[in-house]
Amino acid sequence: MQESHFFDAHTHVQFSGFDADRDTVIRRAFAADVRMVNVGTQKDTSRAAVMLAHAYPAGQMFAAIGLHPIHTGKSYHDTDELGGGDAAKAFTSRGETFDVDHYKELARDPATVAIGECGLDYFHFNDDEPRETQIARQKDAFLGQIDLSKESGKPLMIHCRDAFGDLIDFLKPHATDLPPGVVHFFTGTPDDARRLMDMGFSFTFGGAITFPPKKGMAQGMYDEAIRLIPPDRLLSETDAPYIAPAPFRGKRNEPAYVVHTVARLAELKNVLPEEMKARIWENAKRIFKLPSED
């Protein structure tokens, strides 16, 4: 039987927030028995994810390549993601059009295991043009990545914020032709989860599930969704450098910290952490078609 590993299904160690100590962070994750998928958000970060995967021994790091919905138009400038140089600022001022040929090339690379981070984001709108225009541009880029997922046979890595109704309606006509994909950092309702599961999707959860509930909120929207979702549809993530789990809250996140999320998932599913670790690893191998280890 293959050994299991912790799995960070959605991280961004290729982002500029790790420029000062990237190799140290990666080796700390490997020392903690963590395997990972570095997820691209536009051309440069997608290519960087693929290149980074090839810089380390095969089977330890993988890539997802795609265009994030907030990067289809003018967006805020995140120095942890894009850096502080003129090229990054120029990118955020113009946005990116989904370049089919560029992403097809990256999708053919054996290190690429998913298409995305793609989807819909109705939280980060700019004030320079109508929302309808921005939504239409997001949907156009999303459709291009849906088509690439079908063509490549690699699952979607979906981002969705404040848009689950539209996301589900948009995916419905394609559900039967898509490889079973992943909704990362799931924040939808239990009904959203059921509808997405009916279309074959799995779900990642990150450091936010380790936080205490906010004052005035019903206990555990995350808890309810996690208890509803079957174990074979669950994955763990960090979304590093963002949203570190409770022991490191407010600090930069990193893949080694995924062990805290796995422990919380185990608690909510009433299983031992080692059992949850093994279950997530089996799920990751199936969903991302990870190569067998020697």
C-alpha positions as CSV (number, residue, x, y, z in Angstrom):
1,M,0.0,0.0,0.0
2,Q,1.3,3.5,-0.9
3,E,2.3,5.7,2.0
4,S,-0.1,8.7,2.6
5,H,1.0,12.3,2.8
6,F,-0.6,15.6,3.9
7,F,-1.9,17.4,0.9
8,D,-2.2,21.2,0.3
9,A,-4.5,21.3,-2.7
10,H,-4.3,25.0,-3.1
11,T,-1.3,27.2,-2.3
12,H,0.7,29.9,-4.0
13,V,4.3,29.5,-3.0
14,Q,5.3,30.9,-6.4
15,F,3.9,34.3,-5.3
16,S,6.2,37.2,-4.5
17,G,5.3,37.0,-0.9
18,F,7.7,34.1,-0.7
19,D,10.6,35.6,-2.7
20,A,12.8,36.0,0.4
21,D,12.6,32.4,1.6
22,R,10.8,30.3,-0.9
23,D,13.1,27.2,-0.8
24,T,13.1,27.2,3.0
25,V,9.3,27.3,3.1
26,I,9.0,24.5,0.6
27,R,11.6,22.3,2.4
28,R,9.8,22.9,5.7
29,A,6.6,21.6,4.0
30,F,8.4,18.5,2.7
31,A,9.9,17.9,6.2
32,A,6.3,18.0,7.5
33,D,5.3,15.3,4.9
34,V,3.2,17.8,2.8
35,R,2.7,17.5,-0.9
36,M,1.2,20.5,-2.7
37,V,-0.5,22.1,-5.7
38,N,0.8,25.7,-6.5
39,V,-2.1,27.5,-8.2
40,G,-1.7,30.1,-10.9
41,T,-3.9,33.2,-11.1
42,Q,-2.7,34.7,-14.4
43,K,0.0,34.0,-17.1
44,D,3.1,34.8,-15.0
45,T,2.0,33.0,-11.8
46,S,0.7,30.0,-13.8
47,R,4.0,29.6,-15.6
48,A,5.9,30.1,-12.4
49,A,3.9,27.3,-10.7
50,V,4.8,24.9,-13.5
51,M,8.5,25.9,-13.4
52,L,8.6,25.6,-9.6
53,A,7.1,22.0,-9.7
54,H,10.0,21.0,-12.0
55,A,12.6,22.4,-9.6
56,Y,11.9,19.8,-7.0
57,P,11.7,16.0,-7.1
58,A,8.8,14.5,-9.1
59,G,5.7,13.8,-7.1
60,Q,6.2,16.4,-4.4
61,M,4.8,19.5,-6.0
62,F,2.3,20.1,-8.8
63,A,0.7,23.1,-10.6
64,A,-2.7,24.5,-11.5
65,I,-2.8,27.0,-14.3
66,G,-5.4,29.6,-15.0
67,L,-6.8,33.1,-14.9
68,H,-8.5,34.3,-11.7
69,P,-11.7,36.2,-12.2
70,I,-10.5,39.3,-10.5
71,H,-7.6,39.5,-13.0
72,T,-9.9,39.7,-16.0
73,G,-10.1,43.4,-15.4
74,K,-8.6,46.2,-13.3
75,S,-8.2,45.0,-9.8
76,Y,-6.4,45.9,-6.5
77,H,-2.7,45.4,-6.5
78,D,-1.6,42.6,-4.1
79,T,2.1,42.8,-3.5
80,D,2.2,39.3,-2.0
81,E,0.9,37.9,-5.3
82,L,2.3,40.1,-8.1
83,G,5.1,42.0,-6.4
84,G,5.8,45.7,-6.3
85,G,7.5,46.3,-9.7
86,D,6.2,48.3,-12.6
87,A,5.3,45.1,-14.6
88,A,2.9,44.0,-11.8
89,K,1.3,47.4,-11.5
90,A,0.8,47.6,-15.3
91,F,-0.8,44.1,-15.2
92,T,-3.3,45.1,-12.5
93,S,-4.2,48.3,-14.4
94,R,-5.1,46.5,-17.6
95,G,-6.2,43.0,-16.6
96,E,-5.7,40.0,-18.7
97,T,-7.6,38.4,-21.5
98,F,-7.7,34.6,-21.4
99,D,-4.9,33.5,-23.8
100,V,-6.0,30.0,-25.0
101,D,-2.7,29.1,-26.6
102,H,-0.6,30.2,-23.6
103,Y,-2.7,28.1,-21.2
104,K,-3.0,25.1,-23.5
105,E,0.8,25.0,-23.6
106,L,1.0,25.0,-19.8
107,A,-1.9,22.5,-19.5
108,R,0.2,20.0,-21.6
109,D,3.0,20.0,-19.0
110,P,2.9,16.8,-16.9
111,A,3.3,18.9,-13.7
112,T,0.0,20.6,-14.4
113,V,-2.8,18.7,-12.6
114,A,-5.7,21.3,-12.7
115,I,-7.1,24.2,-14.6
116,G,-7.6,27.4,-12.6
117,E,-7.8,29.3,-10.3
118,C,-10.9,30.3,-12.3
119,G,-14.5,31.1,-11.7
120,L,-16.6,34.1,-10.6
121,D,-16.0,36.8,-8.0
122,Y,-18.8,39.3,-7.3
123,F,-16.9,40.9,-4.3
124,H,-14.0,42.6,-6.0
125,F,-15.6,44.9,-8.5
126,N,-14.0,48.2,-9.6
127,D,-15.9,51.4,-10.0
128,D,-14.6,52.3,-13.6
129,E,-17.2,50.3,-15.5
130,P,-20.6,48.6,-15.0
131,R,-20.7,45.4,-13.0
132,E,-22.5,43.7,-15.9
133,T,-19.5,44.3,-18.1
134,Q,-17.1,42.9,-15.5
135,I,-19.3,39.9,-15.0
136,A,-19.5,39.2,-18.7
137,R,-15.7,39.3,-18.9
138,Q,-15.3,36.9,-16.0
139,K,-17.8,34.5,-17.6
140,D,-16.0,34.6,-20.9
141,A,-12.6,33.7,-19.3
142,F,-14.3,31.1,-17.2
143,L,-15.9,29.5,-20.3
144,G,-12.5,29.3,-21.9
145,Q,-11.1,27.5,-18.9
146,I,-14.1,25.1,-18.8
147,D,-13.3,24.2,-22.4
148,L,-9.7,23.7,-21.6
149,S,-10.6,21.4,-18.7
150,K,-12.7,19.3,-21.1
151,E,-10.0,19.2,-23.7
152,S,-7.1,18.4,-21.3
153,G,-9.0,16.1,-19.0
154,K,-7.7,18.0,-16.1
155,P,-10.2,19.2,-13.4
156,L,-11.2,22.8,-12.7
157,M,-9.8,24.5,-9.6
158,I,-12.7,26.9,-8.9
159,H,-12.8,30.3,-7.1
160,C,-16.2,31.5,-6.1
161,R,-17.0,34.5,-4.0
162,D,-20.5,35.9,-3.5
163,A,-21.6,34.2,-6.8
164,F,-22.6,30.6,-6.1
165,G,-26.1,30.9,-7.7
166,D,-24.6,32.1,-11.0
167,L,-21.6,29.7,-10.7
168,I,-23.9,26.7,-10.4
169,D,-26.2,27.9,-13.3
170,F,-23.1,28.5,-15.5
171,L,-21.6,25.1,-14.8
172,K,-24.8,23.0,-15.3
173,P,-24.7,22.8,-19.1
174,H,-21.1,21.5,-18.9
175,A,-21.3,19.2,-15.9
176,T,-21.6,15.9,-17.8
177,D,-18.5,16.6,-19.9
178,L,-16.2,18.0,-17.2
179,P,-13.7,16.0,-15.2
180,P,-14.7,16.0,-11.5
181,G,-13.4,19.3,-10.3
182,V,-12.7,21.2,-7.1
183,V,-14.3,24.3,-5.4
184,H,-11.5,25.8,-3.4
185,F,-12.1,27.6,-0.1
186,F,-15.8,26.7,-0.1
187,T,-18.0,29.4,1.5
188,G,-21.4,28.4,0.1
189,T,-24.5,27.0,1.8
190,P,-25.2,23.4,2.4
191,D,-27.7,23.6,-0.6
192,D,-24.9,25.0,-2.8
193,A,-22.7,22.1,-1.7
194,R,-25.4,19.5,-2.5
195,R,-25.9,21.0,-6.0
196,L,-22.2,21.1,-6.7
197,M,-21.7,17.5,-5.4
198,D,-24.5,16.4,-7.9
199,M,-22.2,17.8,-10.6
200,G,-19.2,15.8,-9.3
201,F,-17.3,18.5,-7.5
202,S,-15.2,18.2,-4.4
203,F,-14.3,20.9,-1.9
204,T,-11.2,22.3,-0.2
205,F,-11.1,23.8,3.2
206,G,-8.4,25.9,4.8
207,G,-7.3,27.8,7.9
208,A,-10.6,29.6,8.4
209,I,-12.2,26.4,9.7
210,T,-9.9,26.5,12.7
211,F,-11.1,30.0,13.8
212,P,-13.7,30.4,16.5
213,P,-17.1,31.6,15.1
214,K,-17.6,35.3,14.8
215,K,-19.8,37.0,17.5
216,G,-23.4,36.9,16.5
217,M,-23.0,34.2,13.9
218,A,-24.6,30.8,14.1
219,Q,-22.1,28.2,15.2
220,G,-20.2,26.9,12.4
221,M,-21.4,27.5,8.8
222,Y,-18.2,25.7,7.8
223,D,-18.9,22.9,10.4
224,E,-22.3,22.2,8.9
225,A,-21.0,22.1,5.3
226,I,-18.1,19.8,6.3
227,R,-20.3,17.4,8.2
228,L,-22.6,17.3,5.1
229,I,-19.9,16.6,2.6
230,P,-18.8,12.9,2.3
231,P,-15.2,12.1,3.2
232,D,-14.4,11.2,-0.4
233,R,-15.2,14.8,-1.5
234,L,-12.9,16.6,1.0
235,L,-9.5,18.2,0.5
236,S,-7.3,20.3,2.6
237,E,-5.6,23.6,1.6
238,T,-3.8,26.6,2.9
239,D,-4.3,29.3,0.2
240,A,-0.9,30.5,1.4
241,P,0.3,33.2,1.9
242,Y,-3.3,34.1,3.0
243,I,-5.5,33.0,6.0
244,A,-3.2,31.1,8.3
245,P,-4.8,28.7,10.7
246,A,-5.5,29.6,14.3
247,P,-2.1,29.0,15.8
248,F,-0.5,31.4,13.3
249,R,-3.5,33.7,12.6
250,G,-2.5,37.1,11.3
251,K,0.9,35.8,10.1
252,R,1.9,34.7,6.6
253,N,0.5,31.2,5.9
254,E,2.6,28.4,4.4
255,P,2.0,24.8,3.2
256,A,3.4,23.2,6.3
257,Y,0.5,24.6,8.3
258,V,-2.0,22.4,6.4
259,V,-1.6,19.9,9.2
260,H,-3.8,22.1,11.4
261,T,-6.6,22.1,8.9
262,V,-6.4,18.3,8.6
263,A,-6.7,18.0,12.3
264,R,-9.8,20.2,12.4
265,L,-11.4,18.2,9.5
266,A,-10.7,15.0,11.4
267,E,-12.4,16.5,14.5
268,L,-15.5,17.5,12.5
269,K,-15.7,14.1,10.8
270,N,-15.1,12.3,14.1
271,V,-12.1,10.3,12.8
272,L,-8.4,10.2,13.8
273,P,-6.1,12.7,12.2
274,E,-4.1,9.9,10.5
275,E,-7.3,8.6,9.0
276,M,-8.3,12.0,7.6
277,K,-4.7,12.5,6.3
278,A,-4.9,9.2,4.4
279,R,-8.4,9.9,3.1
280,I,-7.4,13.3,1.7
281,W,-4.3,11.8,0.1
282,E,-6.5,9.2,-1.7
283,N,-8.9,11.9,-2.8
284,A,-6.1,14.0,-4.2
285,K,-4.6,11.1,-6.1
286,R,-8.0,10.3,-7.7
287,I,-9.1,13.9,-8.5
288,F,-5.7,15.2,-9.8
289,K,-4.6,11.8,-11.3
290,L,-1.3,12.1,-9.4
291,P,1.4,9.7,-10.6
292,S,2.2,6.7,-8.5
293,E,5.2,7.0,-6.4
294,D,8.1,4.6,-6.8
